[in-house]
Amino acid sequence: YGAMKRWIEAIKKEGLPGIPSAQSPAWLGDWLAPEPADDALLWNAFHYRNAKYMQFFAGKLGLSEEEKAYGQEAEETKRYWNETFVEKETGRTKCADGSICDVQGSYSTGLSCDVFDERYTEAAFGHLARKTKEGDFTIRSGFFGTEPINPMLSLGGFSDLAYRMITQTKYPSWLYPVTQ
């Protein structure tokens, strides 16, 4: 708990929730992604999830003031994330500069961190499915965005797409290295 508390405080000093300072090291990024997600989108999604975890842990430890504070941090981060990184009309994700960030990793990470507002969740699942089809069922994300793609496709009702993705042998895919 102490280590996570120090992490939350350190990351807040980098400007979260919000745009990390220009001097922030590149700790978080969808590295090696053919179509990378916006770094600030990722930082804020993970910050939301971490604040929710801390709220839970503080509650279990009987730290009611900290539980309340982390809950407020989570709410503030989720509000900021949806206002900044979600296009209201379509539910597509955006970069910090307002440009569209319509990539697998932005949807899979946002969905797995549970940071999308309820009103955008269904659209986010649909966009993840669309981007998966457009990418011919190959992996178009990096380290952070890849792991949650299949679970989020399945959770969103697209298990058939998740299965097609897990059995794809084209590069880059889960089974490409196996065929080599």
N, C-alpha and C positions, 0 to 999 in steps of 0.2 A: 504494500500500500504506500509506504514511504517513497519508494523509487518511482512509482507511477505519479504520485503527488508532485515530486520534483520535475518529472517529465512534463506534466500539464503546465506547471509554472514556467518552465523553460520555453515551451512552445508558445505560450501566451506572450512572452517577451518578444517572440518573432513576429507578432502582429495578429495572432489568431484569437477569435475568429476575425477573418479579414484577409488581406493580401500580405503574405510574408514579406518582410523587409528585403530590400535589394541585397543586403549583406548576408541574408540567411543562407546557410550552406544548403546544397541540394540533397538534403536527407531523403526526401520523399519525391518520387517521380515514377512514372510508368515506364521504367527503363527498358530499352531494347524493343519498344513497341513500334511496329510498322506504322501504326496510326496512334500516336500518344495522346493521352488525356492531359488536360491542363493541370499543371502542378498545384496551383492554388485550389482548384476544385478538389484534388486528392487530399491536400493538407487539411482542408476544412472538413471533408467527409470523415477522415480519420479522427480529427479533433472532436467531432460530434460523438462518434462511437466511443472514444476514450472517456469523454465526460459522462456518458451514460453508464459505462462500466464503473467509473469512480462513484457516481451517484449510488449505484447498486452496492458496491463494496462498503461505502460509508454507512449506508443503511444497515448492512449486516454487522458492522462493527459498532453500531449504536452511536454514530457520530452525526446526530441529526442536523446540526448547523452546516456541516460539510456536505451532507446529503442534499440539503436544500440548495447550497451554493453550486454544487455540481449539476443539479437539475436545472438551475437557472442558466448556467454556462451552456448546457446542452440545448436548451430552448433557444437561447440567443444565437448559437451556432447554426442550428437547423433553420431558423428564420433567415439568417444571413445567407446561408447556402442556397436556399430556394429562391430568394430574391436576386441573388447574384448569378447563380449558375444554372438556372432553369428558365427557358423561354416560356412565358405564361400561355401563349396561344397554342403551342404545339407540344410542350413538355420535353422538347429537346434540350440537351445540356449545352451550356455556353462556357466559354473561357472567361477569365477575370476581366479581359478587355471588352467583353460583350459579343465577341465573334462566336459563331456556332462551333461547338466541340462535339460533333455528332459521331462518337466513336464507341466501340464495344466497351473499353475500359471505363469510360465515364459513367455508363449505365450500370455495368456489373459492380463497380466499386460503390457507387451511390446506393444501389439497391442492397448490397450486402452490408453496408454500414447503416442501412435503414434511415437515411437522411432525407430521402424524397418526402415531401408533404403527401399526405394521403391522396390529395386531388391529382397528383402527378404520377403516382406509383404505377397505375395500369398503363399509362402512356410510356413510362420508362421501360416496363417489361416488353411492350410492343416494339419500342425502338431497339432494344437489345436483340430481339428476334429478327427484326429487319436488318440490322447491321450484320448479324450472323449469316443470314441468307445472302446479303450483298457480298460478303467476304467468302462466299462459296464454302461455308462451314469450316474455315480456317481460323487460326488464332491471329487477331489483328491488334491485340493489346500487349502490354509488357508485364513485368513481374507482378505488380499489384492487381491489374485488371484481369489477368488470366485465370487465376485460381477460382474466383467466384462465378465465371461465366456459366458453366454447366449447372451448378446448383441454382443460380438465379433464373436460368431458362426454365428449369424444372419447376421451381417455385412459382413462376409466372404462368404456368400452364403450357409450356412449350417443351415438354419432355421429348417429343419426337425430334425437335431440332437439336436438343442436347445430345441425343443418341447419334444423330447424323454427324454432329461435331466430334464426338468421342471416337467415332469409327472412321473419320476422314484420314486419308493417307497422303494427301497433297501437302506440299510445303507452304506455310508452316502449320503443322497440325500435331495433335497428340500422337498419332501413329506414324507420322513421317519418319522419326528416328528409328522406329522399330523395323520399318521396311528397309532401312539402310544397313 
